[in-house]
Amino acid sequence: MKTIFTFVVVFILIALVIQVHETGHAITAILFGAKVDRIFIGIPIVPKLNFDLANIPVEISPWIITGGVQVSKEEMKSLQPLAKIIVIASGVIFNLLIVVLSATIFAGLKGFLGSIILIKETFLRFLNIFKGKSRLSNLSGPVGVFQLGFVAFDRGWQGILALWILLNLGVAYFNIIPLYPLDGGRVVVEIFDFLFGRFDLYKSVSNIIQIAMTLGLLLLVIGVTFKDIFFSKPDGGNE
């Protein structure tokens, strides 16, 4: 029974974290005058829950390894390049703001200062993985997150708060990886479009670039999930 309860709560936490991220995209898109057609949490396939949030259709499915905001393509194209990049980056910014806000609410000034240090140190640790200074095994996918959830629940509400903060950091920093369709990859595509969009050669290979980035992301997710299943210890650590 405890296993089922933990699974459900971790599932809800992940959905909320992704909702925070996608709400960031939606709010900034609206501020820049773009129309948001829908928000989806999880791969948008059945079964899924549908409801409206501020007149914006929201879809939630159990397959919560991704999420997104569908903005009118015509209106998105009409935005200035910098505005597009801000809309794309706002999801990460919202997750980091939630980290600071959560820590501050529960621990005051000490929590605020601690969250700033945590954001910085986690970011540097994340960069070290891709610089080859830290092992790729330090990354965790959905399976690793649920394993971590069981450890968090054994530590009471403080463990759950820590998990909530770590999930927001994880979603934020995972999304800065420059692989499409993550936010980092979308920023790269926007920069390439701005610099080379007027060239016919770029137009002919842009889809190939996006497909290659997507395949790279898929391989990364498969590799991390394989590691979580076969090489992670029950307490969430790695062998």
C-alpha positions as CSV (number, residue, x, y, z in Angstrom):
1,M,0.0,0.0,0.0
2,K,2.9,2.4,0.8
3,T,4.4,1.6,-2.5
4,I,1.2,2.6,-4.4
5,F,0.8,5.8,-2.3
6,T,4.4,6.8,-2.9
7,F,4.1,6.2,-6.6
8,V,0.9,8.3,-6.9
9,V,2.3,11.2,-4.9
10,V,5.6,11.2,-6.9
11,F,3.5,11.1,-10.1
12,I,1.5,14.1,-8.9
13,L,4.7,16.0,-7.9
14,I,6.2,15.4,-11.4
15,A,3.0,16.6,-13.1
16,L,3.0,19.7,-10.9
17,V,6.6,20.5,-11.7
18,I,6.0,20.1,-15.4
19,Q,2.8,22.3,-15.0
20,V,5.0,25.0,-13.4
21,H,7.4,24.8,-16.4
22,E,4.7,24.9,-19.1
23,T,2.8,27.7,-17.3
24,G,6.0,29.7,-17.5
25,H,6.0,29.3,-21.3
26,A,2.3,30.1,-21.5
27,I,2.4,33.2,-19.4
28,T,5.3,34.8,-21.3
29,A,3.7,33.8,-24.6
30,I,0.5,35.6,-23.6
31,L,2.5,38.6,-22.4
32,F,4.1,38.9,-25.8
33,G,0.7,38.7,-27.4
34,A,0.8,35.1,-28.7
35,K,-2.2,32.9,-28.4
36,V,-1.8,29.6,-26.4
37,D,-3.8,26.9,-28.0
38,R,-3.3,24.2,-25.3
39,I,-1.0,23.0,-22.6
40,F,-0.2,19.3,-22.3
41,I,1.6,17.4,-19.6
42,G,2.9,14.0,-20.6
43,I,2.8,12.5,-24.1
44,P,-0.6,13.6,-25.5
45,I,-2.1,10.1,-26.0
46,V,-4.8,8.3,-24.3
47,P,-5.7,7.9,-21.5
48,K,-5.7,11.6,-20.7
49,L,-7.5,14.1,-18.4
50,N,-8.9,17.3,-20.1
51,F,-9.8,20.6,-18.4
52,D,-9.6,24.3,-19.0
53,L,-7.2,26.7,-17.2
54,A,-7.9,30.4,-17.8
55,N,-9.7,29.4,-21.0
56,I,-6.7,27.4,-22.2
57,P,-7.3,23.6,-22.8
58,V,-5.0,21.4,-20.6
59,E,-4.3,17.7,-21.2
60,I,-2.7,15.4,-18.7
61,S,-1.7,11.8,-19.5
62,P,0.0,9.2,-17.4
63,W,3.1,9.2,-19.6
64,I,4.7,12.2,-17.9
65,I,8.2,12.1,-19.4
66,T,7.5,15.3,-21.3
67,G,5.1,18.3,-21.6
68,G,4.6,21.3,-23.8
69,V,2.7,24.4,-24.7
70,Q,1.2,24.7,-28.1
71,V,1.3,28.3,-29.3
72,S,-0.3,29.5,-32.5
73,K,2.5,29.0,-35.1
74,E,1.5,32.1,-37.0
75,E,1.7,34.3,-33.9
76,M,4.9,32.7,-32.7
77,K,6.5,33.4,-36.1
78,S,5.5,37.0,-35.7
79,L,7.4,37.5,-32.5
80,Q,10.8,39.1,-32.5
81,P,13.7,36.6,-32.1
82,L,14.5,37.8,-28.6
83,A,10.9,37.5,-27.6
84,K,10.8,33.9,-28.9
85,I,13.9,33.0,-26.9
86,I,12.4,34.5,-23.7
87,V,9.2,32.5,-24.2
88,I,11.3,29.3,-24.6
89,A,13.5,30.1,-21.6
90,S,10.7,31.1,-19.3
91,G,9.9,27.5,-18.4
92,V,13.3,27.0,-16.8
93,I,13.1,30.4,-15.1
94,F,9.8,29.5,-13.5
95,N,11.1,26.2,-12.2
96,L,14.1,28.0,-10.6
97,L,11.8,30.7,-9.1
98,I,9.7,27.9,-7.5
99,V,12.9,26.4,-6.0
100,V,13.7,29.8,-4.4
101,L,10.1,30.5,-3.3
102,S,9.6,27.0,-1.8
103,A,12.9,27.2,0.2
104,T,12.1,30.7,1.4
105,I,8.5,29.8,2.5
106,F,9.8,26.9,4.6
107,A,13.1,28.3,5.9
108,G,12.9,32.1,5.5
109,L,16.1,34.0,4.7
110,K,18.3,30.9,5.4
111,G,16.2,29.0,2.8
112,F,16.4,31.8,0.3
113,L,20.2,32.0,0.5
114,G,20.5,28.2,0.6
115,S,18.4,27.9,-2.6
116,I,20.6,30.4,-4.5
117,I,23.7,28.3,-3.5
118,L,21.9,25.1,-4.4
119,I,20.9,26.4,-7.9
120,K,24.5,27.5,-8.6
121,E,26.1,24.3,-7.3
122,T,23.6,22.0,-9.1
123,F,24.2,23.9,-12.3
124,L,28.0,23.6,-12.1
125,R,27.6,19.9,-11.3
126,F,25.3,19.5,-14.3
127,L,27.8,21.2,-16.5
128,N,30.6,19.0,-15.3
129,I,28.7,16.0,-16.6
130,F,28.9,17.3,-20.1
131,K,32.4,18.5,-19.7
132,G,33.5,15.0,-18.8
133,K,34.5,16.0,-15.3
134,S,31.6,14.0,-13.7
135,R,30.0,10.7,-14.6
136,L,26.9,10.4,-16.7
137,S,25.6,8.1,-14.0
138,N,24.8,11.1,-11.9
139,L,21.9,11.8,-14.2
140,S,18.5,10.2,-13.4
141,G,15.5,9.6,-15.5
142,P,11.8,8.8,-14.6
143,V,12.8,5.4,-13.0
144,G,15.5,7.1,-10.9
145,V,13.1,9.8,-9.8
146,F,10.6,7.2,-8.5
147,Q,13.4,5.4,-6.7
148,L,14.4,8.7,-5.1
149,G,10.8,9.2,-4.1
150,F,10.8,6.2,-1.9
151,V,13.9,7.5,-0.1
152,A,12.2,10.9,0.3
153,F,9.1,9.5,1.9
154,D,11.1,7.7,4.5
155,R,12.3,11.1,5.6
156,G,8.9,12.7,6.1
157,W,7.8,16.1,4.9
158,Q,11.4,17.4,4.7
159,G,12.2,14.6,2.3
160,I,9.1,15.4,0.2
161,L,10.1,19.1,0.1
162,A,13.6,18.2,-0.9
163,L,12.2,16.0,-3.7
164,W,9.9,18.8,-4.9
165,I,13.0,21.2,-5.0
166,L,15.1,18.6,-6.8
167,L,12.4,17.8,-9.3
168,N,12.2,21.5,-10.2
169,L,16.0,21.7,-10.5
170,G,16.0,18.5,-12.6
171,V,13.4,19.7,-15.0
172,A,15.0,23.1,-15.4
173,Y,18.5,21.8,-16.1
174,F,17.4,18.9,-18.2
175,N,15.6,21.4,-20.4
176,I,18.8,23.5,-21.1
177,I,20.4,20.5,-22.8
178,P,20.8,21.7,-26.4
179,L,18.8,18.9,-28.0
180,Y,15.5,19.4,-29.8
181,P,12.7,19.5,-28.6
182,L,14.0,20.5,-25.2
183,D,14.1,24.2,-24.5
184,G,17.9,24.4,-25.0
185,G,17.5,22.7,-28.4
186,R,14.7,25.1,-29.4
187,V,16.8,28.1,-28.5
188,V,19.6,26.7,-30.7
189,V,17.1,26.2,-33.6
190,E,15.8,29.8,-33.1
191,I,19.4,31.2,-33.2
192,F,20.2,29.1,-36.3
193,D,16.9,30.3,-38.0
194,F,17.9,33.9,-37.2
195,L,21.4,33.6,-38.5
196,F,20.9,31.3,-41.5
197,G,17.2,31.2,-42.2
198,R,17.6,33.3,-45.3
199,F,19.8,30.7,-46.9
200,D,18.2,28.0,-49.1
201,L,20.8,25.4,-48.0
202,Y,19.9,25.9,-44.3
203,K,16.2,25.6,-45.1
204,S,16.8,22.2,-46.8
205,V,18.8,20.8,-43.8
206,S,17.0,22.4,-40.9
207,N,14.6,19.5,-40.5
208,I,17.5,17.1,-40.6
209,I,19.2,19.0,-37.8
210,Q,16.1,18.9,-35.6
211,I,15.7,15.1,-36.3
212,A,19.3,14.5,-35.4
213,M,18.9,16.4,-32.2
214,T,15.7,14.5,-31.3
215,L,17.5,11.2,-31.9
216,G,20.3,12.3,-29.7
217,L,17.8,13.2,-26.9
218,L,16.1,9.8,-27.3
219,L,19.4,8.0,-27.0
220,L,20.2,10.0,-23.9
221,V,16.9,9.2,-22.3
222,I,17.2,5.5,-23.1
223,G,20.7,5.4,-21.7
224,V,19.8,7.1,-18.5
225,T,16.7,4.9,-18.0
226,F,18.8,1.7,-18.7
227,K,21.2,2.9,-16.0
228,D,18.4,3.6,-13.5
229,I,16.9,0.1,-14.0
230,F,20.0,-2.0,-14.0
231,F,22.8,-0.1,-12.2
232,S,21.1,1.9,-9.5
233,K,21.0,0.8,-5.9
234,P,17.7,0.6,-4.1
235,D,18.5,3.8,-2.1
236,G,18.7,5.9,-5.2
237,G,22.5,5.8,-5.4
238,N,24.7,4.2,-8.1
239,E,27.0,1.3,-8.0
